[in-house]
């Protein structure tokens, strides 16, 4: 028998570490991607609140609250999608996407490396057990404080992207004047930095454990079929009761005793810990005893995750379709501009002689609008300007002056506004001239 034949008969046990090698990195990528998206979404113009204009910038278009189909459709669509997500994967947002959880884990890891304040009940690197190791180094305290303060500065900037353009934020951080910025913004920002610093230094995961209402809201949609941590009781003899899975959970849950309405956020840290332990052990074979799974496993019955999900999420699915339909209809019928004509303040005696043409442009790129008056002779009125240039979304007023001395009577005329992009609208006006200098419109 050849050597190759002999070797082929020797059984090979493959190292199986799905949590440590796959789940952990995937979660880190999801957390980083979420932070990047939190900045890119408003910075790209996909969604930003425009307080001076009294609306929301969506897809670089200013959406007023009067654009009811877009506003209502968008929020119904997003809210119903979130409900569907909670029904399917539970509190995955908390464990995989929440910025609070991300910065808390980063701060814990940083503190552990620099100060060693977190007890190491088990170290998978091969070193001996260490409990409450402390590194009393002034340099480490300075480095830790500087990094936490720097993180607070960055985190406090993120909400600003939802109210200001990237150019305005650059002016803010470089201490340049920008008329778009609020006068007391630096003071508001420093208050946010202080609050964030307290959060990163002292609160951290206490927010997730005791103060987060959003986590409780997500758990209200949890059922036995929702994604959860599953314990393989058939291999219970492989459990060494090391409690490494419990120590890795920042919510202090024992994943070996799962409950339907526990505080688990499906972060998978316990799965990674158990898999890592089994991969390092010379006595234990196979993967860890924990995994993320769907289904009603507490009763020993699996009804199908997708079937159960759609059965529980019928209302949310219908709301998603309705919201999407409203949003599409609102986008199709969206008006990129609008204008109105109203009475001005200038009068000749008691007779109105001025009108104001208020133009509103709702798209965030340059556009030119043209104004003309129909129904009046050019000698009977004066238009402040007939071409209005917009560099971005905003409003401008143009004065229409009706000359004094018109014969008594009603004068019906139309103000027509057209844009270079093809948009055009008409506003009808009735001007009443009398010898007694009385007028209505």
C-alpha positions as CSV (number, residue, x, y, z in Angstrom):
1,X,0.0,0.0,0.0
2,X,1.4,3.3,-1.0
3,X,2.0,6.2,1.4
4,X,-0.7,8.3,-0.4
5,X,-3.3,5.5,0.2
6,X,-2.4,5.3,3.8
7,X,-2.6,9.0,4.3
8,X,-6.0,9.1,2.5
9,X,-7.5,6.8,5.1
10,X,-6.5,9.0,8.0
11,X,-9.6,11.1,9.1
12,X,-9.1,14.8,9.0
13,X,-11.0,17.1,11.4
14,X,-11.4,20.5,9.8
15,X,-11.4,23.6,12.1
16,X,-14.9,25.0,12.0
17,X,-15.0,28.6,13.3
18,X,-17.9,30.3,11.4
19,X,-18.5,32.8,14.2
20,X,-15.0,33.8,14.8
21,X,-14.0,34.0,11.1
22,X,-17.2,35.1,9.5
23,X,-19.8,36.5,11.9
24,X,-17.4,38.8,13.7
25,X,-15.9,40.5,10.7
26,X,-19.3,40.8,9.0
27,X,-20.7,42.6,12.0
28,X,-17.7,45.0,12.1
29,X,-18.3,45.8,8.4
30,X,-22.0,46.4,9.0
31,X,-21.2,48.8,11.9
32,X,-18.6,50.8,9.9
33,X,-20.9,50.8,6.8
34,X,-23.7,52.2,8.9
35,X,-21.6,55.1,10.2
36,X,-20.4,55.9,6.7
37,X,-24.0,55.9,5.4
38,X,-25.1,58.1,8.2
39,X,-22.8,60.8,6.8
40,X,-23.2,60.0,3.1
41,X,-27.0,60.1,3.0
42,X,-27.3,63.8,4.1
43,X,-24.0,64.8,2.5
44,X,-25.1,63.5,-0.9
45,X,-28.4,65.3,-0.8
46,X,-30.4,62.1,-0.5
47,X,-32.0,63.3,2.7
48,X,-31.5,66.5,4.6
49,X,-33.7,68.8,6.7
50,X,-33.8,72.4,5.4
51,X,-35.1,74.5,8.3
52,X,-35.0,77.9,6.6
53,X,-36.9,76.6,3.6
54,X,-39.4,74.7,5.8
55,X,-39.0,71.4,4.1
56,X,-36.8,68.3,3.6
57,X,-34.2,67.8,0.8
58,X,-34.8,64.4,-0.8
59,X,-32.8,63.4,-3.9
60,X,-31.6,67.0,-4.1
61,X,-35.2,68.2,-4.3
62,X,-36.9,70.4,-1.7
63,X,-40.0,68.6,-0.4
64,X,-42.4,70.8,1.5
65,X,-44.8,69.4,4.1
66,X,-47.5,70.3,1.6
67,X,-46.2,67.6,-0.7
68,X,-48.3,65.2,1.3
69,X,-47.9,62.1,-0.9
70,X,-44.1,62.2,-0.8
71,X,-44.0,63.0,3.0
72,X,-46.6,60.5,4.0
73,X,-45.6,57.9,1.5
74,X,-41.9,58.0,2.5
75,X,-42.6,57.7,6.3
76,X,-45.2,54.9,5.8
77,X,-42.8,53.1,3.6
78,X,-39.8,53.4,6.0
79,X,-41.8,52.7,9.1
80,X,-43.5,49.5,7.7
81,X,-40.1,48.3,6.4
82,X,-38.7,48.7,9.9
83,X,-41.6,46.8,11.4
84,X,-41.0,44.0,8.9
85,X,-37.3,43.9,9.8
86,X,-38.1,43.7,13.5
87,X,-40.5,40.8,12.8
88,X,-37.9,38.9,10.8
89,X,-34.5,39.6,12.5
90,X,-35.5,41.1,15.8
91,X,-33.1,43.7,17.3
92,X,-30.4,43.2,14.7
93,X,-30.3,47.0,14.3
94,X,-29.1,47.3,17.9
95,X,-26.4,44.6,17.6
96,X,-25.2,45.3,14.1
97,X,-26.0,49.0,13.2
98,X,-26.6,51.1,16.2
99,X,-24.0,53.9,16.4
100,X,-24.3,53.9,20.2
101,X,-23.4,50.3,20.4
102,X,-20.6,50.7,18.0
103,X,-18.9,53.5,19.9
104,X,-19.5,51.7,23.2
105,X,-17.7,48.6,22.0
106,X,-14.9,50.7,20.5
107,X,-14.5,52.6,23.8
108,X,-14.5,49.3,25.8
109,X,-11.8,47.8,23.6
110,X,-9.7,50.9,23.8
111,X,-10.0,51.1,27.6
112,X,-9.1,47.5,27.9
113,X,-6.0,47.9,25.8
114,X,-4.7,51.0,27.4
115,X,-5.8,50.6,31.0
116,X,-6.7,47.0,31.3
117,X,-9.7,47.8,33.4
118,X,-11.9,45.0,32.0
119,X,-11.4,41.7,33.8
120,X,-10.1,39.0,31.4
121,X,-11.9,35.9,32.6
122,X,-10.5,34.0,29.6
123,X,-8.0,35.0,27.0
124,X,-8.1,33.1,23.7
125,X,-4.7,34.3,22.7
126,X,-3.1,31.7,25.0
127,X,-2.0,33.9,27.9
128,X,-2.9,33.0,31.4
129,X,-6.1,34.1,33.1
130,X,-5.8,37.8,34.2
131,X,-8.3,39.5,36.4
132,X,-8.7,43.3,36.7
133,X,-5.2,44.1,35.3
134,X,-4.4,47.8,35.6
135,X,-1.8,49.8,33.8
136,X,-1.3,53.0,35.9
137,X,0.5,55.0,33.2
138,X,-0.2,58.7,32.8
139,X,0.6,58.4,29.1
140,X,-2.0,55.8,28.6
141,X,-4.6,58.0,30.4
142,X,-3.7,60.9,28.2
143,X,-3.9,58.8,25.0
144,X,-7.2,57.3,26.0
145,X,-8.7,60.7,27.0
146,X,-7.5,62.2,23.7
147,X,-9.0,59.4,21.6
148,X,-12.3,59.5,23.4
149,X,-12.5,63.3,23.1
150,X,-11.6,63.1,19.4
151,X,-14.4,60.5,18.9
152,X,-16.8,62.9,20.6
153,X,-15.8,65.7,18.3
154,X,-16.5,63.5,15.2
155,X,-19.7,62.0,16.6
156,X,-21.2,65.4,17.4
157,X,-20.6,66.5,13.8
158,X,-22.8,63.7,12.4
159,X,-26.2,65.3,13.3
160,X,-25.1,68.6,11.6
161,X,-25.0,66.9,8.2
162,X,-28.8,66.5,8.5
163,X,-29.2,70.3,8.7
164,X,-26.3,71.8,6.8
165,X,-24.6,71.2,3.5
166,X,-21.0,69.7,3.4
167,X,-19.7,73.1,2.3
168,X,-21.3,74.8,5.3
169,X,-19.9,72.2,7.7
170,X,-16.4,72.6,6.2
171,X,-16.8,76.4,6.9
172,X,-17.8,75.5,10.4
173,X,-14.8,73.2,11.2
174,X,-12.4,75.6,9.5
175,X,-13.8,78.6,11.4
176,X,-14.8,80.5,8.2
177,X,-17.9,82.7,7.9
178,X,-20.9,81.2,6.2
179,X,-24.3,82.9,6.2
180,X,-25.9,79.5,6.2
181,X,-24.6,78.8,9.7
182,X,-26.5,79.7,12.8
183,X,-24.8,82.4,15.0
184,X,-24.7,80.2,18.2
185,X,-23.8,77.0,16.3
186,X,-20.4,76.6,17.9
187,X,-21.9,76.8,21.4
188,X,-24.6,74.2,20.4
189,X,-21.9,72.0,19.0
190,X,-19.7,72.1,22.2
191,X,-22.8,71.1,24.2
192,X,-23.3,68.1,21.9
193,X,-19.6,67.3,22.3
194,X,-19.8,67.4,26.1
195,X,-22.9,65.2,26.1
196,X,-21.2,62.7,23.7
197,X,-18.1,62.7,25.8
198,X,-20.0,61.8,28.9
199,X,-21.8,59.1,26.9
200,X,-18.5,57.5,25.6
201,X,-16.6,57.8,28.9
202,X,-19.2,56.8,31.4
203,X,-22.5,55.6,30.0
204,X,-21.6,53.3,27.0
205,X,-23.7,50.1,27.2
206,X,-25.7,51.3,30.1
207,X,-27.7,53.2,27.5
208,X,-28.5,49.9,25.7
209,X,-29.3,48.1,29.0
210,X,-31.5,50.6,30.8
211,X,-32.3,53.7,28.8
212,X,-32.9,52.8,25.2
213,X,-36.6,53.0,24.4
214,X,-36.0,52.0,20.8
215,X,-34.7,48.6,21.8
216,X,-37.9,47.9,23.8
217,X,-39.9,49.0,20.8
218,X,-38.1,46.5,18.6
219,X,-38.7,43.7,21.1
220,X,-42.5,44.2,20.9
221,X,-42.4,42.6,17.4
222,X,-40.4,39.6,18.5
223,X,-41.9,36.1,18.4
224,X,-40.6,32.5,18.6
225,X,-40.0,32.6,14.8
226,X,-37.8,35.7,14.9
227,X,-34.1,35.5,14.5
228,X,-32.5,34.4,17.8
229,X,-29.5,32.8,19.4
230,X,-30.0,29.0,19.4
231,X,-28.3,26.6,21.8
232,X,-27.5,23.0,20.6
233,X,-28.8,21.1,23.6
234,X,-28.0,17.8,21.9
235,X,-24.3,18.5,22.4
236,X,-24.6,19.8,25.9
237,X,-21.9,17.4,27.1
238,X,-19.5,19.6,25.0
239,X,-20.2,22.6,27.2
240,X,-17.5,23.2,29.8
241,X,-19.5,25.7,31.7
242,X,-16.7,28.2,31.2
243,X,-19.3,31.0,30.9
244,X,-17.2,32.6,28.1
245,X,-20.4,33.2,26.1
246,X,-22.0,35.0,29.1
247,X,-18.9,37.1,29.7
248,X,-18.8,38.2,26.1
249,X,-22.4,39.5,26.2
250,X,-22.6,43.2,27.2
251,X,-26.3,42.6,28.2
252,X,-25.3,39.8,30.7
253,X,-27.6,37.2,29.0
254,X,-27.0,33.5,29.3
255,X,-27.5,32.4,25.7
256,X,-27.8,28.7,26.8
257,X,-31.1,29.6,28.3
258,X,-32.9,31.6,25.5
259,X,-36.1,33.4,26.1
260,X,-38.6,34.8,23.7
261,X,-38.6,38.2,25.3
262,X,-35.1,38.5,26.6
263,X,-32.9,41.6,25.9
264,X,-30.8,39.9,23.2
265,X,-29.9,42.2,20.3
266,X,-28.6,39.3,18.0
267,X,-25.1,40.7,17.9
268,X,-23.6,37.2,17.8
269,X,-20.8,37.9,20.3
270,X,-21.6,34.8,22.2
271,X,-21.6,32.7,19.0
272,X,-18.2,34.1,18.1
273,X,-16.9,33.4,21.7
274,X,-18.2,29.8,21.7
275,X,-16.8,29.0,18.2
276,X,-13.4,30.5,19.1
277,X,-13.3,28.4,22.3
278,X,-14.0,25.2,20.5
279,X,-11.4,26.0,17.8
280,X,-8.7,26.5,20.5
281,X,-9.6,23.5,22.6
282,X,-7.9,20.2,22.0
283,X,-10.7,18.2,23.7
284,X,-13.8,19.8,22.1
285,X,-14.6,18.9,18.5
286,X,-16.9,20.6,15.9
287,X,-18.3,24.1,16.0
288,X,-19.6,25.9,19.0
289,X,-22.9,25.2,20.6
290,X,-24.5,28.5,19.7
291,X,-25.7,29.9,16.4
292,X,-28.2,32.5,15.0
293,X,-31.3,30.8,13.6
294,X,-34.9,31.3,12.7
295,X,-37.9,29.1,13.7
296,X,-39.8,27.9,16.7
297,X,-37.1,25.8,18.2
298,X,-38.2,26.2,21.8
299,X,-41.1,23.9,21.0
300,X,-39.1,21.7,18.7
301,X,-41.1,22.8,15.7
302,X,-39.9,24.7,12.7
303,X,-42.7,26.3,10.7
304,X,-40.6,28.1,8.1
305,X,-39.1,31.5,8.7
306,X,-40.4,33.2,5.6
307,X,-43.9,31.7,5.8
308,X,-44.2,32.7,9.5
309,X,-42.8,36.1,8.7
310,X,-45.3,37.0,6.0
311,X,-48.1,35.5,8.1
312,X,-47.2,37.9,10.9
313,X,-46.3,40.9,8.8
314,X,-49.4,41.1,6.5
315,X,-50.4,44.5,7.7
316,X,-46.8,45.8,7.5
317,X,-46.4,44.4,4.0
318,X,-49.7,46.1,2.9
319,X,-48.5,49.3,4.5
320,X,-45.2,49.0,2.6
321,X,-46.9,48.7,-0.7
322,X,-49.3,51.6,0.0
323,X,-46.4,53.8,1.2
324,X,-44.3,52.9,-1.9
325,X,-47.3,53.7,-4.2
326,X,-47.9,57.1,-2.5
327,X,-44.2,57.9,-2.7
328,X,-44.0,57.0,-6.4
329,X,-47.2,59.0,-7.2
330,X,-45.8,62.0,-5.2
331,X,-42.5,61.9,-7.1
332,X,-44.3,61.6,-10.5
333,X,-46.5,64.6,-9.7
334,X,-43.8,66.6,-8.0
335,X,-43.7,70.3,-8.8
336,X,-40.1,71.5,-9.1
337,X,-41.2,75.1,-8.6
338,X,-44.2,77.3,-7.6
339,X,-45.1,80.9,-7.5
340,X,-47.9,83.2,-6.2
341,X,-48.9,86.8,-6.6
342,X,-50.0,88.8,-3.6
343,X,-50.6,92.4,-2.6
344,X,-47.5,94.5,-2.0
345,X,-47.1,97.3,0.6
346,X,-46.7,100.3,-1.7
347,X,-49.8,102.4,-2.2
348,X,-50.8,105.6,-3.9
349,X,-53.1,107.1,-1.3
350,X,-55.3,104.2,-0.5
351,X,-55.0,102.5,-3.9
352,X,-52.8,99.4,-4.2
353,X,-50.2,99.9,-6.9
354,X,-47.7,97.1,-6.1
355,X,-47.9,93.3,-6.3
356,X,-45.2,90.9,-5.2
357,X,-44.5,87.8,-7.3
358,X,-43.0,85.2,-5.0
359,X,-41.0,82.5,-6.8
360,X,-40.0,79.3,-5.1
361,X,-37.6,76.9,-6.8
362,X,-37.3,73.4,-5.2
363,X,-34.4,71.7,-7.0
364,X,-30.9,72.1,-5.7
365,X,-29.1,73.1,-8.9
366,X,-29.0,76.3,-11.0
367,X,-32.1,77.3,-12.9
368,X,-33.4,80.4,-14.7
369,X,-37.0,81.6,-14.7
370,X,-38.7,84.1,-17.0
371,X,-41.7,86.3,-16.0
372,X,-44.2,88.0,-18.3
373,X,-47.5,89.8,-17.8
374,X,-50.4,89.2,-20.1
375,X,-53.6,91.2,-20.2
376,X,-52.0,94.6,-19.5
377,X,-50.4,97.1,-21.8
378,X,-46.6,97.5,-21.1
379,X,-47.3,101.2,-20.4
380,X,-49.6,100.2,-17.5
381,X,-47.1,98.4,-15.4
382,X,-43.5,98.1,-14.5
383,X,-41.8,94.7,-13.7
384,X,-38.8,94.9,-11.5
385,X,-37.1,92.2,-13.6
386,X,-38.3,89.6,-16.0
387,X,-35.5,87.0,-15.5
388,X,-34.7,85.4,-12.2
389,X,-31.6,83.3,-11.6
390,X,-31.6,80.6,-9.0
391,X,-28.2,79.0,-8.0
392,X,-30.0,76.5,-5.8
393,X,-33.3,75.8,-4.1
394,X,-34.8,78.9,-2.5
395,X,-37.2,81.8,-2.8
396,X,-37.1,85.2,-4.5
397,X,-39.6,88.1,-4.7
398,X,-40.1,90.3,-7.8
399,X,-42.2,93.5,-7.6
400,X,-44.9,94.2,-10.1
401,X,-45.8,97.9,-10.1
402,X,-49.1,99.1,-11.5
403,X,-48.8,102.6,-12.7
404,X,-51.1,105.3,-11.2
405,X,-53.7,107.0,-13.3
406,X,-55.5,103.9,-14.8
407,X,-59.1,104.5,-15.9
408,X,-61.7,103.3,-13.5
409,X,-62.6,99.6,-13.8
410,X,-61.5,96.0,-13.4
411,X,-58.3,94.9,-15.0
412,X,-57.8,91.2,-15.4
413,X,-54.3,90.0,-16.2
414,X,-52.1,87.0,-15.9
415,X,-48.6,86.5,-14.6
416,X,-46.8,83.7,-16.5
417,X,-43.6,82.1,-15.2
418,X,-41.6,79.7,-17.3
419,X,-38.3,77.9,-16.5
420,X,-35.6,76.7,-18.8
421,X,-36.3,73.1,-17.8
422,X,-39.8,73.4,-19.4
423,X,-41.8,74.1,-16.2
424,X,-44.5,76.7,-16.7
425,X,-47.4,78.1,-14.6
426,X,-50.0,80.9,-14.7
427,X,-51.4,83.0,-11.9
428,X,-54.6,85.1,-12.6
429,X,-55.0,88.5,-10.9
430,X,-57.8,91.0,-10.8
431,X,-56.9,94.7,-10.2
432,X,-59.6,97.2,-9.4
433,X,-58.9,100.9,-10.1
434,X,-61.3,103.6,-9.0
435,X,-61.0,107.4,-8.9
436,X,-61.4,107.1,-5.1
437,X,-58.1,105.1,-5.1
438,X,-59.6,101.8,-3.9
439,X,-58.5,98.5,-5.2
440,X,-58.9,94.7,-4.6
441,X,-57.2,91.8,-6.1
